[in-house]
């Protein structure tokens, strides 16, 4: 038949996430840490590890306080929150709940 098209196979992307574990932490784990850029507190899931940086081993996390991927050195990461940081996480979650509630009322 004239004009028939052949389907092209899609290529699978192979995204390199680096090592699965580093310095006692694993991908997907929720951690607290200090941001490398400005030293403020961050909390979130580990997305990727970085080795070989001059400052030391680092991890990219999805920050639930500041909303976005942030860089944290593994030397500053911990499972428990530092003093005063849990208050920031609670404030961020409260802000999200208020925004969701206000969007629901407008509709």
Secondary structure, DSSP 8 states (H G I E B T S, - for coil): -TT----------------SEETTEETT-EEEEEBTTT--EEEEEEEEEE-S-TT--EEEEEETTTTEEEEEEGGG-BSS--TTHHHHHHHHHHHHHHHHHHHHHH-
